[in-house]
Amino acid sequence: MQGARHAIIERAHGDNESREATSGETWAAPSSSRVTECGGHLATKVATIAELKALKKDYIPEVSEIRMVRRAPDRPIALSEVDARYVADCLGAVEASFGLVGFPGVDFRQIPARALIGKFIDWWRGLEPATEVQREAHARLPGAIRLLDTVSALMDEQARRDRR
């Protein structure tokens, strides 16, 4: 279980700051998304401990999962209203059903895509649902992961075209 725990701790304490949006992106906030109050780090540590307890199994990430995380931009991305609602609802359902707090003190629209898809992959592979509510929330994760990966791949392709 050390690998998954290490990855979670690394993400919880890593660079999770929001950056300003480039043209056409409506979501990003120009300010830092890191919790900066005196108890902010404590809230992050408590959320990380709860997540570590919820993860029931360790896993070795597949190459495709690593590529999805690397492809996602390390900033918030613009999603359509419907897609944003789907991903936010998925995040909320997993947090509520498993008793987790994925991104304490951070507004959903400020979460970097890389951190979000990484968290969803960790939850998909590491959480073991025990109740029907948990199974339903857990079953939504692959759809949200694919949606975020598709948007990331499209952004990557557009950036390559623009460089030519």
Secondary structure per residue as TSV (DSSP state, phi and psi in degrees):
chain	resnum	aa	ss	phi	psi
A	1	M	-	360.0	-8.8
A	2	Q	H	-60.2	-40.7
A	3	G	H	-60.4	-49.3
A	4	A	H	-65.8	-41.4
A	5	R	H	-63.1	-42.5
A	6	H	H	-61.3	-42.9
A	7	A	H	-63.1	-39.7
A	8	I	H	-66.8	-45.9
A	9	I	H	-62.6	-41.0
A	10	E	H	-60.8	-44.4
A	11	R	H	-67.5	-38.3
A	12	A	H	-66.0	-32.0
A	13	H	H	-107.9	-0.9
A	14	G	S	-79.0	-172.9
A	15	D	-	-74.5	103.3
A	16	N	-	-119.4	28.6
A	17	E	-	-85.2	144.8
A	18	S	-	-80.1	147.7
A	19	R	-	-120.6	159.2
A	20	E	-	-64.5	147.4
A	21	A	-	-76.3	148.5
A	22	T	-	-86.4	175.5
A	23	S	T	-56.8	138.6
A	24	G	T	89.8	-8.2
A	25	E	-	-102.0	122.2
A	26	T	-	-98.5	-5.4
A	27	W	-	-95.5	-34.9
A	28	A	-	-64.8	143.7
A	29	A	-	-105.0	141.0
A	30	P	S	-73.3	-14.6
A	31	S	S	-94.4	167.0
A	32	S	-	-67.8	140.4
A	33	S	-	-95.2	-3.4
A	34	R	S	-69.3	138.4
A	35	V	-	-71.9	121.7
A	36	T	-	-113.2	-6.1
A	37	E	S	-63.6	168.3
A	38	C	T	-54.8	-42.2
A	39	G	T	-90.3	5.2
A	40	G	H	-58.5	-45.2
A	41	H	H	-67.5	-34.9
A	42	L	H	-63.8	-42.9
A	43	A	H	-61.8	-39.8
A	44	T	H	-65.2	-43.0
A	45	K	H	-65.9	-40.8
A	46	V	H	-64.1	-42.9
A	47	A	H	-63.5	-38.8
A	48	T	H	-66.0	-41.8
A	49	I	H	-63.1	-43.1
A	50	A	H	-61.6	-39.8
A	51	E	H	-67.9	-40.1
A	52	L	H	-60.9	-39.7
A	53	K	H	-68.7	-33.2
A	54	A	H	-74.7	-30.6
A	55	L	B	-71.8	119.4
A	56	K	-	-94.2	-20.9
A	57	K	-	-140.4	149.8
A	58	D	-	-87.9	155.1
A	59	Y	-	-149.4	155.8
A	60	I	-	-100.3	119.3
A	61	P	-	-64.0	141.7
A	62	E	-	-79.4	158.7
A	63	V	H	-58.0	-40.0
A	64	S	H	-62.8	-36.6
A	65	E	H	-68.5	-41.5
A	66	I	H	-62.5	-42.5
A	67	R	H	-64.7	-39.3
A	68	M	H	-60.5	-44.5
A	69	V	H	-66.1	-43.8
A	70	R	H	-65.9	-34.4
A	71	R	H	-71.1	-31.2
A	72	A	S	-67.7	137.8
A	73	P	-	-68.0	148.5
A	74	D	S	-88.7	46.4
A	75	R	S	-156.4	164.0
A	76	P	-	-62.7	148.7
A	77	I	-	-120.0	156.5
A	78	A	-	-82.1	124.4
A	79	L	-	-119.9	154.8
A	80	S	-	-63.5	163.3
A	81	E	H	-59.5	-41.0
A	82	V	H	-66.6	-45.4
A	83	D	H	-65.3	-42.1
A	84	A	H	-62.3	-42.0
A	85	R	H	-64.2	-40.8
A	86	Y	H	-61.6	-48.1
A	87	V	H	-67.2	-43.2
A	88	A	H	-63.6	-41.0
A	89	D	H	-64.6	-38.0
A	90	C	H	-63.1	-47.2
A	91	L	H	-58.3	-48.1
A	92	G	H	-63.2	-39.4
A	93	A	H	-65.6	-42.3
A	94	V	H	-67.8	-44.3
A	95	E	H	-59.4	-46.3
A	96	A	H	-68.5	-43.5
A	97	S	H	-75.1	-30.4
A	98	F	H	-102.2	-4.7
A	99	G	T	72.7	35.2
A	100	L	-	-106.9	161.3
A	101	V	-	-128.4	104.4
A	102	G	S	-68.1	-45.4
A	103	F	S	-137.7	79.7
A	104	P	T	-61.8	130.8
A	105	G	T	75.4	7.8
A	106	V	-	-114.6	126.8
A	107	D	-	-65.1	141.7
A	108	F	G	-52.4	-40.3
A	109	R	G	-70.4	-7.1
A	110	Q	G	-104.9	-0.8
A	111	I	S	-76.7	125.1
A	112	P	-	-62.3	140.5
A	113	A	H	-58.5	-38.7
A	114	R	H	-62.9	-44.3
A	115	A	H	-66.6	-39.5
A	116	L	H	-66.8	-48.7
A	117	I	H	-66.9	-36.2
A	118	G	H	-63.3	-42.7
A	119	K	H	-64.2	-44.1
A	120	F	H	-62.0	-40.8
A	121	I	H	-65.6	-44.2
A	122	D	H	-58.7	-44.0
A	123	W	H	-67.1	-41.8
A	124	W	H	-60.4	-43.5
A	125	R	H	-86.4	-25.7
A	126	G	H	-102.9	-24.5
A	127	L	B	-85.3	142.4
A	128	E	-	-118.8	105.7
A	129	P	-	-65.8	139.2
A	130	A	-	-112.5	-24.8
A	131	T	S	-115.2	168.6
A	132	E	H	-62.8	-40.5
A	133	V	H	-62.7	-42.7
A	134	Q	H	-65.7	-39.7
A	135	R	H	-62.6	-41.5
A	136	E	H	-64.5	-45.6
A	137	A	H	-64.5	-43.1
A	138	H	H	-63.7	-37.4
A	139	A	H	-68.3	-19.3
A	140	R	H	-80.9	-18.9
A	141	L	H	-58.3	-46.3
A	142	P	H	-58.7	-36.2
A	143	G	H	-64.9	-42.4
A	144	A	H	-68.0	-38.0
A	145	I	H	-62.9	-47.3
A	146	R	H	-62.6	-40.6
A	147	L	H	-61.9	-48.7
A	148	L	H	-63.4	-38.4
A	149	D	H	-67.3	-39.4
A	150	T	H	-64.0	-44.4
A	151	V	H	-63.7	-41.4
A	152	S	H	-63.5	-43.2
A	153	A	H	-64.3	-40.6
A	154	L	H	-63.6	-42.8
A	155	M	H	-63.6	-40.2
A	156	D	H	-63.2	-44.6
A	157	E	H	-64.3	-42.1
A	158	Q	H	-64.1	-38.8
A	159	A	H	-64.7	-39.4
A	160	R	H	-64.7	-41.0
A	161	R	H	-62.8	-40.6
A	162	D	H	-66.3	-28.1
A	163	R	H	-75.2	-21.5
A	164	R	-	-73.9	360.0
